[in-house]
Amino acid sequence: MTSKVLSILILGGENSAEAYSGHSMRGGSRGYVPQLVGKLQQVGWQVHIECHAPVDIHVALQLLQRLNLNRFDLILLELGHTRLQQPDRFNSSWFGKVAALQLLASIGQIGLLRETEAQLADLVYYLQPYRRRLVLLTPLPHPNPLTNWLRQKGQALFRQYGRRHMIPVFDTTTVISQGEEFFVDAQLGQLSPVAGDLLGQTLFEYIQTNALLPARPELRQRRGY
């Protein structure tokens, strides 16, 4: 009988870091990976994770070009976590910061968003051959109002490019929000165990619903691993 081994590549921030060892989860782990792996194991998969974190969108393409993506059954990209956050140069109140960014956005002059869109465009173009086993996660919400405003703009970009290129996009905002119950660190935006579990479980359901897993384990044998 062919072993049901599922090979997953994950690129993302600290919330995407591999947080388990073998088949046993570490108690109190943050992030969504432990819950996702647990759900996959429950339905009979033996899961192998290759995780690169922290990695953000400005270096993701260079890394992906060095990897043999045909080795993986599923590719998860959680990006935008450092590129879409509060610029250090803003020292006024958060309300003044958001007002300034809204003005800049209205004339298309926010460098962070323009850079992110250009990097995202290059990324999805390169990943077109792998889109049937790819999931883009929208940038995670953040408790900081200014960072969250930037993340919202980034989330819209990810959804837009996903639709345009027919790439599955898992919208993290349908699961978590800015609420303090979702974070253990308001400055860094680290997910709480509750948020990680919710995200991992819902991501598993999304993957199942969209039939992103191999139909039969023996299909991997044809790809040579």
C-alpha positions as CSV (number, residue, x, y, z in Angstrom):
1,M,0.0,0.0,0.0
2,T,1.4,3.4,-1.0
3,S,2.1,5.7,2.0
4,K,0.0,8.8,2.0
5,V,2.9,11.3,2.3
6,L,1.9,15.0,1.7
7,S,4.8,17.4,1.0
8,I,4.1,21.0,1.8
9,L,6.2,24.1,1.2
10,I,5.5,27.1,3.4
11,L,6.9,30.6,3.0
12,G,5.9,33.3,5.4
13,G,6.5,35.2,8.7
14,E,6.8,34.1,12.3
15,N,3.2,33.0,12.3
16,S,4.0,30.5,9.5
17,A,7.1,29.0,11.1
18,E,7.1,25.3,11.5
19,A,5.9,24.7,15.0
20,Y,5.9,20.9,15.5
21,S,8.3,18.1,15.6
22,G,7.5,14.9,13.7
23,H,4.0,13.9,14.5
24,S,3.6,15.5,18.0
25,M,2.6,19.1,18.4
26,R,4.2,21.4,20.9
27,G,1.8,22.7,23.5
28,G,1.0,26.4,23.4
29,S,2.5,26.9,19.9
30,R,1.5,30.1,18.0
31,G,0.7,30.1,14.3
32,Y,-1.6,28.1,12.1
33,V,0.8,25.3,11.1
34,P,0.2,22.9,14.1
35,Q,-3.6,22.9,13.6
36,L,-3.3,22.5,9.9
37,V,-1.0,19.5,10.2
38,G,-3.1,18.0,12.9
39,K,-6.2,18.1,10.6
40,L,-4.3,16.6,7.7
41,Q,-3.1,13.8,9.9
42,Q,-6.6,13.1,11.1
43,V,-7.7,12.4,7.5
44,G,-4.8,10.0,7.0
45,W,-1.9,12.1,5.6
46,Q,1.7,11.7,6.7
47,V,2.8,15.4,6.5
48,H,6.2,16.6,5.5
49,I,6.8,20.4,5.9
50,E,9.5,22.5,4.4
51,C,9.2,25.9,6.0
52,H,11.2,29.1,5.1
53,A,10.4,31.8,7.7
54,P,10.7,34.6,8.2
55,V,10.5,35.3,4.5
56,D,8.5,38.2,2.9
57,I,7.4,39.1,-0.5
58,H,10.5,41.1,-1.6
59,V,12.7,38.0,-1.3
60,A,10.2,35.2,-1.9
61,L,10.7,35.0,-5.7
62,Q,14.4,34.7,-5.4
63,L,14.0,31.8,-2.9
64,L,11.3,30.0,-5.0
65,Q,13.5,30.2,-8.1
66,R,16.1,28.1,-6.2
67,L,13.7,25.4,-5.2
68,N,12.3,22.5,-7.2
69,L,8.7,23.2,-6.8
70,N,7.6,20.0,-8.4
71,R,8.6,18.2,-5.2
72,F,5.7,19.7,-3.4
73,D,2.0,18.7,-3.3
74,L,1.0,22.0,-1.8
75,I,2.6,25.5,-1.6
76,L,1.4,28.0,1.0
77,L,2.6,31.6,0.8
78,E,1.8,34.0,3.7
79,L,3.5,37.2,2.7
80,G,3.3,41.0,3.3
81,H,4.0,40.8,7.0
82,T,7.0,43.1,7.1
83,R,6.5,45.1,3.9
84,L,3.0,46.2,4.9
85,Q,3.5,47.7,8.3
86,Q,3.7,51.1,10.0
87,P,6.6,53.2,8.5
88,D,9.1,54.3,11.2
89,R,9.1,57.9,9.9
90,F,5.5,58.5,11.2
91,N,5.6,60.1,14.7
92,S,2.1,61.7,14.9
93,S,-1.0,60.1,16.3
94,W,-2.3,57.1,14.6
95,F,-5.4,59.0,13.3
96,G,-3.1,61.6,11.7
97,K,-1.0,58.7,10.2
98,V,-4.0,57.0,8.6
99,A,-5.3,60.3,7.3
100,A,-2.0,61.0,5.6
101,L,-1.8,57.5,4.1
102,Q,-5.4,57.8,2.8
103,L,-4.4,61.0,1.0
104,L,-1.3,59.5,-0.4
105,A,-3.2,56.3,-1.5
106,S,-5.8,58.5,-3.3
107,I,-3.1,59.7,-5.6
108,G,-1.3,56.4,-5.8
109,Q,1.9,57.5,-4.1
110,I,2.4,55.0,-1.3
111,G,5.7,53.3,-2.1
112,L,5.1,50.3,0.1
113,L,1.9,49.4,-1.8
114,R,3.4,50.0,-5.2
115,E,6.4,47.9,-4.4
116,T,4.2,45.1,-3.0
117,E,2.0,45.1,-6.1
118,A,5.0,44.9,-8.4
119,Q,6.5,42.1,-6.4
120,L,3.2,40.3,-6.2
121,A,2.8,40.6,-10.0
122,D,6.2,39.0,-10.6
123,L,5.5,36.3,-8.1
124,V,2.2,35.1,-9.5
125,Y,3.6,35.2,-13.0
126,Y,6.4,32.8,-12.0
127,L,4.0,30.6,-10.1
128,Q,1.4,30.1,-12.9
129,P,2.5,26.5,-13.7
130,Y,2.0,25.6,-10.0
131,R,-1.3,27.3,-9.4
132,R,-3.3,24.1,-9.0
133,R,-1.3,23.4,-5.8
134,L,-0.8,26.9,-4.6
135,V,-2.5,29.0,-1.9
136,L,-1.9,32.6,-1.3
137,L,-2.8,33.8,2.2
138,T,-3.8,37.4,2.4
139,P,-1.6,39.6,4.7
140,L,-2.8,39.0,8.3
141,P,-4.8,41.6,10.1
142,H,-2.7,43.6,12.7
143,P,-3.7,45.2,16.0
144,N,-1.9,48.4,15.1
145,P,-4.4,50.7,13.3
146,L,-1.9,52.1,10.7
147,T,-0.4,48.7,10.0
148,N,-3.8,47.2,9.7
149,W,-4.8,49.9,7.2
150,L,-1.8,49.0,5.0
151,R,-2.6,45.3,5.4
152,Q,-6.2,46.0,4.2
153,K,-4.8,47.5,1.0
154,G,-2.5,44.6,0.6
155,Q,-5.3,42.1,1.2
156,A,-7.3,43.7,-1.6
157,L,-4.2,43.4,-3.9
158,F,-3.9,39.7,-3.1
159,R,-7.5,39.0,-3.8
160,Q,-7.3,41.0,-7.1
161,Y,-4.3,39.1,-8.4
162,G,-5.7,35.8,-7.3
163,R,-8.9,36.4,-9.3
164,R,-6.9,37.7,-12.3
165,H,-4.5,34.7,-12.4
166,M,-7.0,32.1,-11.1
167,I,-4.8,31.3,-8.1
168,P,-6.6,30.3,-4.8
169,V,-6.5,33.0,-2.2
170,F,-7.3,32.3,1.4
171,D,-8.7,35.4,2.9
172,T,-7.4,35.5,6.5
173,T,-9.8,38.4,7.4
174,T,-12.7,36.0,7.2
175,V,-11.2,34.2,10.3
176,I,-9.4,36.8,12.4
177,S,-9.6,40.5,12.9
178,Q,-7.9,43.3,15.0
179,G,-9.4,42.0,18.2
180,E,-7.0,41.6,21.1
181,E,-8.1,38.0,21.6
182,F,-6.3,37.2,18.3
183,F,-2.9,38.4,19.3
184,V,-0.3,37.9,22.1
185,D,1.9,40.8,21.0
186,A,0.2,44.0,19.8
187,Q,3.5,45.4,18.5
188,L,4.7,42.4,16.5
189,G,1.2,41.0,15.6
190,Q,2.0,37.5,16.8
191,L,-1.1,35.3,16.7
192,S,-2.6,33.9,19.9
193,P,-3.1,30.1,20.2
194,V,-6.8,30.7,19.6
195,A,-6.2,32.7,16.4
196,G,-3.6,30.1,15.2
197,D,-6.0,27.2,15.7
198,L,-8.9,29.0,14.0
199,L,-6.7,30.0,11.0
200,G,-5.2,26.5,10.7
201,Q,-8.6,24.7,10.9
202,T,-10.2,27.1,8.4
203,L,-7.3,26.9,6.0
204,F,-7.6,23.1,6.1
205,E,-11.3,23.4,5.3
206,Y,-10.5,25.8,2.4
207,I,-7.9,23.3,1.0
208,Q,-10.4,20.5,1.2
209,T,-13.3,22.4,-0.3
210,N,-11.2,23.6,-3.2
211,A,-9.7,20.1,-3.9
212,L,-6.1,21.3,-3.6
213,L,-4.8,17.9,-2.2
214,P,-3.7,15.1,-4.5
215,A,-6.6,12.8,-5.4
216,R,-4.5,9.7,-4.9
217,P,-1.2,9.2,-3.1
218,E,0.2,7.3,-6.0
219,L,0.2,10.4,-8.1
220,R,3.3,11.5,-6.3
221,Q,5.2,8.5,-7.6
222,R,4.7,9.7,-11.2
223,R,6.5,13.0,-10.2
224,G,9.5,11.0,-9.0
225,Y,9.5,11.3,-5.2
